[in-house]
Amino acid sequence: MKTIVIVAAALLLSACGDVDQSMTGTKVSRGDDPAYKGAHNQYMAKGWEAGNKDAWNKQIRERGQLQNEYVKTNR
């Protein structure tokens, strides 16, 4: 019985260690830059220029069409 109480207490107290995920935390490194400004790393799509909003919109449309089931089945 004592073991069950200790395990239950440990499980209940483990929730107290939750890390603050709000934007008002002390270690906030998220910027408010628009998504089309780019990340400037190796994961950027080929043919996309960072900072160009029109190129960003075109890339998003193309990615969406690659996931469109109607386009896939009507070929």
N, C-alpha and C positions, 0 to 999 in steps of 0.2 A: 504494500500500500504506500509505503514511504517513497519507493522508487517511482511509482506512478505520479505522485504529487511533485516530485523533483523534475521529472520529465515534462509534466504539464506546465510547471512554472517556467522551465527553460524555453518551452515553445511560446508561451505567452510573452515572455520578456524579449524574445528575439525580434519581435516586431518593433521594439523601441529603438532599434539601430537603423531605422530607415534614413536614407540620405536625402537631404533637401534637394529637390529637383526644380524648384521654382526659379523664375528669372531674376528674383531678388536675392539669390544666394550670394555668398562671398566669392565663389569661384565661377563666375559666369563668363564663358568664353564664346557665347553665341552672338553673332552679329545680326544686325537688322538689314543687311544688304539683300537686295532682290536676288532671286535664284539665278537669273540670267547673267549675273556678274561673274559667275564661274568659280571653280575651285582651284584651277591651275595645278593639276596633278595628273598622274598617269591614267586616271579613271575617266577622263573626259572623252566624249564621243568624238570620233574622227570627223573632220569637216565642220566642227562647230567652233566659232570664234567667241571667246569669253567677252562679255560686256555688250554683245550685239543682241538686242531684244528680239529683232525679227528672226535671226538665226535660231535663237532659243525656241521661239514659237514654232518654227518649221521643224526643229528636231523633236519637239514634244508631239506634234501632229504625226510625224513619221513613226515614232515609237507607238503611238496609239493605234495607228493602222496596222502595225505588225501584230498587235494583240486583238484585233478586230476579228471575231469568228466569222462574220458574214463575208469578209474579204477572203478569208482562208478557204471557206467552203465553196465559194462561187468562182474559183479559178478554172 
